[in-house]
Amino acid sequence: MTDAVRQLLEFSQQYAGFAMDCWRLAAGAVAAPVAAAPKPGLEALQPMFAEHYRQLLAPAMPPEIPGAAAAPVMAAALARCQRAAQALAAQTTAAAADAARRLVEELSRNDAGAAPITTLRGLHDLWIECGEAAWAATVHGDAYAAAQAEWLAALIELQFEQRRLQHPASGMAP
């Protein structure tokens, strides 16, 4: 089994488990008596949803580069890349928390005319809708644009320094 297929299988298993946990929480909360306050049980859904959504959106970090500690310039570029990835991850975590908040709000609404969610498909569609709205709100912000720009610049610097160390005869000064 290739690495990509294994990762896809692991993701689908995690997603299926998450979807079932989410459905159990939502079904229990929806079955509870309707009140003006959020339905009981939905508060537990928010951190679980946010964490899974954050994992989907988290930026990839380059693997540790052998010998980075031996070259101070390389170590500095790697540290910059890690700081930038953490800043971008903070933005995606904010998007995940917003998506979870939106999902809980939608599940808690007491619209008389709205059809209740009675299927896993309906819950999934609502989850996607809330996630897309939160993601759109996040990525159109200045903070996300700045974090993404810094992360991309840090990755480029890291690649440049790595190539410079691999090919010192290219004429670039160390």
HELIX and SHEET records of a PDB file:
HELIX    1   1 ASP A    3  ALA A   31  1                                  29    
HELIX    2   2 LEU A   42  LEU A   57  1                                  16    
HELIX    3   3 ALA A   68  ALA A   70  5                                   3    
HELIX    4   4 PRO A   72  SER A  108  1                                  37    
HELIX    5   5 LEU A  120  VAL A  139  1                                  20    
HELIX    6   6 ASP A  142  GLN A  166  1                                  25    
HELIX    7   7 PRO A  168  SER A  170  5                                   3    
END                                                                             
